[in-house]
Amino acid sequence: MNIRPLSFAAVLLAAAPQPAAHGAPPSLALIGSPGSLPGQFSSPFGLAEEDGLLYVADYGNSRVQVLGLDGSFVRAWGTFGFGPGEFDTPTDLALDALHVYVVDGFGNRVQKFTRDGVFVRSWGEPGIGPGQFSIPIGIAAGNGFVYVADYDNHRIQKFTEDGVFVRAWGRRGKETGELSNPIDVAIGPDGLVYVADTFNHRIQVFDADGAWVRGWGEMGEEPGRFLVPNRIGFGPGGRVFVGDTGNDRVQEFLADGSFVSAWGTTGSAPGEMNAPVAIDFDAEGRSYVLERSNHRIQVFGPTVLPVTPGPSRTGWLSLTPNPARDRITAAYGLPGARQVRITVFDVRGRHVAGWRRDGSEGALSWSGRDGTGRLAGPGSYLLVVESGDTRVSRSFRLLR
């Protein structure tokens, strides 16, 4: 195995003293330990949960590992090298409906695999031109496109899912829309592109074509400030979670950047963290935090699904049965409403299904399928009924 010191070693800065975290979910389990055996890690750097599996970019071991949510080993692929399916330094990964995309940092390329690890194609080479990279380190996939955080070129590059260059944005600097060694790029449930502008110690948000939308954060230890922020995840209600690596904590925000909570202190005991770099959530709302320097995944939660915010929450809503196996019925009433909008969200705040109904009262039976006809998986969901500023919501579970 090849373990190369990173030129971005400052990512692993020792944590400075910080205020006590608040709103911390309970630590439920620790997954992994230092090493090269199945289920062990060496400076892991990227994490994604999908369909009850954890995909990990095991940086120091030059491989991708797939684990069950209980930490059980499922499969792995990759070894050190520069050929198809080999890795120098896998820094991050992203999933679409069928594939896994892995950025190979010092290999300066993206590799695309099936979910089982079968090599499909790769693209990229060292350089500063379109489609070239200088340490690609973060990746996101969605809506038929792949976005790459091109670390030493201080930019984000956008490709089709087959690696055809589409556009790039960003240049080195501190002004709005400029970047300083971005480590992560993520697609939010709102379809916007969130970037960890790491050495500007902030988050910047762009539309899918690179137009700046908003941003927040600055260097510091106080809530809402960062010290080399790394990966970005999205949790219940579409909230934004950031691995605040230099402060050894996770911070939680609303999508507009409003601070919600933070948790984590420096250490290796349960509830403590050492260089948390990535976070993702399962269908039950439990969070999985990847700790680079503790060589592990720490399981927290679950996080409670929030009520969708709104000026008013009058009205009533009942869901039966709850939990449900095949079909759930929502009976609702919003006094004075002429028409209501009914929406189902998953724990990451992503839209699953939606309807409009005339009148202030009624009932809706849902088969558990999304707008494309795909069966929604087991887990926790939120059903919202709203009209104008009147809104009611309830969480429920699907059993399969």
N, C-alpha and C positions, 0 to 999 in steps of 0.2 A: 504494500500500500504506500502511496505517496502523500505525505502531508507537508504542504508548502506554506511557509509563513506568508500571511496576507500583506499586500501593500496597504490595505485598508485596516491595519491592525488597530487603529484608533477606535474602530467599532467595538472593540473589547475593552474599552477604558474601564478602570476600576470605578465602582460607583461612589459617588459623593454622598455625604449624609443627606437625608431627606426627611420630610415630615411623615408622620405615621400615616399608613394607608387607611382609607375608610371605605365602608361598603364592600369589604373583601368577601368573596364567596368562599366556602369551605374547600380546603384541599382534600380531594378524595383518594388520589392514587398517584404513585410515581412509576413511570414506565421507562425502562432502559438504564444502562450503566455504561461507563467507559469501556471501550474494547472494540473488537472486530468480529465477534461471533454474531450469529443471527440474533437480532433484537438488541444488540449493543450499538453504541454510537461513538463517533469521533468528530467532535465539533459540528454537530448537525446545524443546518442553516435554513432549511425550507420545510414547510409543513402544509398539508392540505387534507381535509376530511371530506369524504364522499361515500355515501351509501354504506356507512358503518365501517369504513376502512380508513386508516391513517397512512398517508403517503409522505415519506420523509426523504429529503435530500441530505444524505449522510456524507457530508463534505469530505472529511478526513479519510473515510474509507472508500471514496470514489465509487459510490453506488447509490441506488435508490432502494429503500426498504418499504415494504407494505406490511402493516400490522393491524390486528383487530383492535377494537376500542379497549379491550382488556389488556393490550400489550402482547398478545400472542402473535408469534411470527407467522406470516402468510407466505411471502415470497420476497425475493430481491433480485436485482439485476445490475450489471455494470462491474467493471474492474478498471484499474488504472491503464490509460492508454489514449490514443487519439483516433482510433478507428471507429467505425459505426457501432454504436452501443457501448463504447468505452467512454470513460470520463477522466479528465484531469482533476477538476475541482467542481463538482456539481453544487451550485450555490442556491438554487431555488427550483420549484416546479409548480405547474398549474395544470388543471384538468378541464377538458370540455366534456361533452357527452360521451365520447368514445376514446379519447386519447389523453396521454400524459406528455406535457412539454417540459423539458429540463434545460435550464441554462447552465452551461459548462464554463465557469468563470474564466480561468486562465486558458481554457481551450478556445475561447472567443467564438462560441457557436451556440445554437439552439438545436436540441435533438427532440424528435417527436417519436413517441412509442404508442403501441396499443396499451390498454390497461394491464395486460399481462406481461408487458416489458418487451414486446417484439418491436425491433427497430423499424421505423417507417421512412424517415428522411431526416436530413439536417440542413442547416444553412448558417452562414456567417463565416467571417475570417477576421484577422486583426486589421484595424485601420480606422479611419475617421470618416470614410465615405458612407453613403446610404447603404444600409444592410451590413456594414462592417461594425465591429465592436472593439471596445477597449475595456475588458472585464465586465461582461454582462452579468448582472448579479441578482436581478429581480424579474419576475415574469407573471403575467396575467393572461387569461384566455376567456373570451366570451363574445357572443354576438358575431361569430365567424371571424374574429380577429385575435391576434396575439400581440401583446404590448411587452416591451423589454426595457428595463431600467439599465441603461448603458453607462455604467458607473464612472469611468474615467473620461468619457466623452461628454459627461454632464448633460445628458439628454434622455428623452424617451423615444423609442422607435416603435412604429406600428407596422404590422405585417398581416397578410392574410394567413389563414390557418395552414397554408402550404408553404409559407415562407417568402411570399412575394412582398417586397417593400412597398409600403403605402405612403408613409410620411414620417417625419421626425420633428420634435420640437424641444426647445431648451438650449441654453448655453451657460457657460460658467458665470456665476454672479450672484448677487444678493437681492436684486430687484425683483418685483413681481414677475412671475413666469420664468425667471432664471433659476438655475439649479447648481448645487454644489455636491457632487458625488451622490446622486440619488441611489438608494439601496433597494427600494421597493416600489412597485406599481400594482394597483389593485382596482378592479372594477366593482363599484358599489351597486347595491340593489336599485339605485336611482339611475344607473347607466353611466354615471360620471366616472372619470379616471382619477383615482387618488394616488398621490405620489409622496413617498417619504423622502423629503429633501434633507438628507441626513446631516450634512455638515453646515447647513443653514438652520438646523434644529427646528424644523417646522414641517407641517403638512400642507401641500398645495393640491388643489382640485381643479381639473380641467374637463372640458367636454371631450367627446370621442375624437375630435379632430385637433385637439391641443389648445383650444381657446381657454384662457384662464377664467375660472369661475369664482373661487374664493381660496382662502388659506388661513392658517392659524399656527401659533406657537412661536417660541423663541428659546434661546438657550437658558437653562436654569433648572432648579430643583423644585420650584413651587408647582402646585397643581396646574395643569395646562401648559407647562413648559417642558422642554425635552433636553436630553443629553444623548446625542446620536440616535434618534429614532430609527428603528429598523422596519419590521414587517407590519402591515396593516391587515386587520380582519374585520368582518362585519358580523354582528350578533343580533340578538333579539330586538325587534323593532327597528332594524336598520341602523343600529348604533355602531359607531366606529371605535375599534379597539386598536391600540398602538403598542407594540413592544418598545418600551422606552429603555433601551438596552443599557445606556450608561448610568441610569438611575435605578437599575434592577427592579423595574416595576412594569405593570401594565396600566395604561390609562384608557378611560372610556369617555367618549364624547357623543353628543348628538351630531347628526350629519352636517349641521351648520358650524360645528367646531365648539359648541358650548360644552364646557367641562361637566362631567357627571360624577366620576369616581376614579380612584386609583387604588391599586393594591400591589403588595410585594415589598420586601426588604431584603438586603443582601444576606445570602447564606445558602446552605444546602439542605436545611431541614424542611419538612412539609410546610408549605405556605411561603417559604423564602425562595429567592430566585438568584441566579447568577447568569447575567447576560441573556435575558429573555429576548428572543429575536422574532418569534412568530406565534400567532394565535389563530385557532379556528374553532368551530362549534359543531357538535353533532345535532341530530334531530331532536334530542331531548333538552337542548340548551346548555349542556355541559361544555365547558371550554377546555381546550388542550393547548398548553403553553409550552413551546419548544425552548429549552434553555441550553444555549450553546456551550457555556463553560461548565455546566453541571452534566452535560452529555445525557440529557433526559427529556422526557415529556412529563409535565405535571398536569393532572386533571383537576379542574375546579368545577364547582357549580352544584346543580344547574342554576343558570341565571333566570330569574323570573321574567316571563313575558310581560312587558309593560302595556298599560292601556294606551291606545293610540291617542296622542294629545289633541285637545280641542277645547274651545272656549266653554262648551257645555256638554254634559254627559247625561242628560235626562232621557227618559224612555226606559224600555225594558227589553230583555233578550234572554231566551232560554234555548239550550242546546240539548237534544236528546237523540239517542243515548250518548252519554259521555263518561268514559271513552266509547268509541264506536269502532266497529270492524269494517263494515261495508258502506254504510250510508248514515248520514247525520242530518237531523232536521232542526232548522233554526226558526223559532217563532219570535216575532219582534213587534215592537210598537214604538213609533216616534210621533208623539202628539203634534198635530198641525202640519205634518209633512205631506207634500203632494207627490213626491217621488223619493225613493231611497236608493242608495248605492250600497251593495253588499260585497265585501271583499274578504278573501281568505289569504293570510300571510303565513309563511313558514317562520322558523325561529330566527332566521337571518334577516327577516323583514322583507323577503322577496315575495312578489305577487304570485299567487298560485292560481286563483280563480276569482271571477267577479261577475256581478249581474246588476241590472237596474230593474226596479219594480215600482209600479205606480201605487199610490195610496200610502197611508200612514201605518197600516198594520198588515201583517200577512205571515206566511210561512214559506220556507224554501227547503227543499230536500236536495242534498248534495251527495253525489255518488262517489266522491273522493278522487275525481279525475281533474287534471288541470285543463287549461284552455286548448291544449293540443290533443287531449284525450288520453294522456299518459297518467297512469295510476300514481297518486301521491304516496310516498313511502310512509312507514310507521313513524310516529313521533308527535311532537307538540305543535299546535297551530293556533293562530289567532283569527277569529271571525269578527269583522267590524261592520256595523250598520250605521250609516250616517246620511244626514240631509242638512245642508247648510252648516250651521254651527251646533247641530244636535248630533250626538254620537254615542253609541254604546258598543261595548266589545266584551268578548269572553274567550278564554283559552279553552282548548279541547285537545284530546289525544286520539290519534288513529292507531288501531291495532291491526296488524296484517298477519 
